[in-house]
Amino acid sequence: MVDEEKAKIPVGTRLMPEEERLDTLKDLKESKKDINNALEKLPVVSKTLQMEKHRKDLETKLTRVNKAIETFSKSTVYIAY
């Protein structure tokens, strides 16, 4: 039975401990909240290229954080070692 469980683990990865997964998920949700707050503080209309770039960077970060939240919300997460 232990061999069957080891066979399911992809090569070069390890099963992330539950506590570590939950801590990471908590941190990601906090980051999402911070990014959303930053986006809400931006003006509706970006008047400069720098403001537009800043908005785009925040939206890109938000997309990455949302994908990570989706991954770490799963009950089983494998990470590279």
Helices and strands as residue ranges (DSSP letters): H 2-8, E 13-15, H 18-41, H 49-72, E 78-80
